């Protein structure tokens, strides 16, 4: 089994600019990470040394012009845990005309 040394920092937020770190866990189980997003609805997460990003429970947390894209992150027990969704503007080629 592969071992991941990735630190997972999870912060509950009312919006991307007002995030406050509530819990920092170096190794969290996939089910626990998914539950945090489901319960919080809108969380900010930093995987390792990466820039923190906003993860949401569903598309209702995105702007009208954004789409929800599934976000996979490495956790203690799953190298590709489907933690939630990332809101992003779709590219021109992604619009269904």
C-alpha positions as CSV (number, residue, x, y, z in Angstrom):
1,X,0.0,0.0,0.0
2,X,1.3,3.5,-0.9
3,X,1.9,5.8,2.0
4,X,1.1,9.5,1.7
5,X,2.9,12.1,3.7
6,X,0.4,14.8,2.6
7,X,-0.9,17.0,5.3
8,X,-4.5,17.8,5.1
9,X,-5.7,21.1,6.5
10,X,-9.4,21.7,6.7
11,X,-11.1,25.0,7.5
12,X,-14.8,25.7,7.7
13,X,-15.7,28.9,5.8
14,X,-18.6,31.1,5.1
15,X,-16.8,32.1,1.9
16,X,-13.4,31.7,0.3
17,X,-12.1,35.0,1.7
18,X,-13.2,34.5,5.3
19,X,-11.9,31.0,6.0
20,X,-10.5,30.3,9.5
21,X,-8.6,27.1,10.2
22,X,-10.6,25.0,12.7
23,X,-8.9,21.6,12.4
24,X,-5.5,20.5,11.1
25,X,-4.9,16.8,10.7
26,X,-1.9,15.3,9.0
27,X,-3.7,12.1,8.0
28,X,-7.5,11.9,7.9
29,X,-9.7,9.0,6.6
30,X,-11.6,9.5,3.4
31,X,-15.0,9.0,5.1
32,X,-14.2,11.7,7.7
33,X,-13.0,14.2,5.1
34,X,-16.2,13.6,3.0
35,X,-18.3,14.0,6.2
36,X,-16.7,17.3,7.0
37,X,-17.5,18.7,3.5
38,X,-21.0,17.3,3.7
39,X,-21.7,18.7,7.1
40,X,-20.0,22.1,6.5
41,X,-21.2,22.5,2.9
42,X,-18.4,24.9,2.1
43,X,-14.9,24.2,3.3
44,X,-11.4,25.4,2.4
45,X,-8.8,22.7,2.2
46,X,-5.0,22.7,1.5
47,X,-3.4,19.5,0.4
48,X,0.3,19.5,1.4
49,X,2.0,22.7,0.6
50,X,-0.6,23.6,-2.1
51,X,-2.6,26.8,-2.2
52,X,-5.9,26.3,-0.2
53,X,-8.9,25.8,-2.3
54,X,-12.7,25.9,-1.7
55,X,-14.5,22.6,-1.7
56,X,-18.3,22.5,-1.7
57,X,-21.0,19.8,-1.0
58,X,-22.9,20.5,-4.2
59,X,-23.4,22.9,-7.1
60,X,-25.8,25.1,-5.0
61,X,-22.7,26.6,-3.4
62,X,-21.3,27.8,-6.7
63,X,-22.0,31.0,-8.6
64,X,-24.6,30.7,-11.4
65,X,-21.9,30.8,-14.1
66,X,-19.8,28.1,-12.5
67,X,-19.9,24.3,-12.7
68,X,-19.1,21.9,-9.9
69,X,-16.2,19.6,-10.7
70,X,-15.5,16.5,-8.6
71,X,-12.3,17.0,-6.5
72,X,-10.2,14.0,-5.6
73,X,-7.6,14.3,-2.8
74,X,-5.2,11.8,-1.1
75,X,-6.3,10.7,2.4
76,X,-4.9,8.2,4.8
77,X,-6.9,5.3,3.3
78,X,-7.6,6.4,-0.2
79,X,-5.2,8.0,-2.7
80,X,-8.1,9.5,-4.7
81,X,-10.8,10.3,-2.2
82,X,-13.9,12.1,-3.7
83,X,-14.1,14.7,-1.0
84,X,-16.5,17.0,-2.7
85,X,-16.6,19.5,-5.6
86,X,-14.7,22.5,-6.8
87,X,-16.5,25.5,-8.3
88,X,-15.0,26.8,-11.6
89,X,-15.9,28.7,-14.7
90,X,-16.3,26.3,-17.6
91,X,-14.2,26.7,-20.8
92,X,-15.9,27.7,-24.1
93,X,-15.5,24.1,-25.4
94,X,-17.4,22.7,-22.4
95,X,-20.7,24.6,-23.0
96,X,-23.4,22.4,-24.5
97,X,-24.7,24.4,-27.4
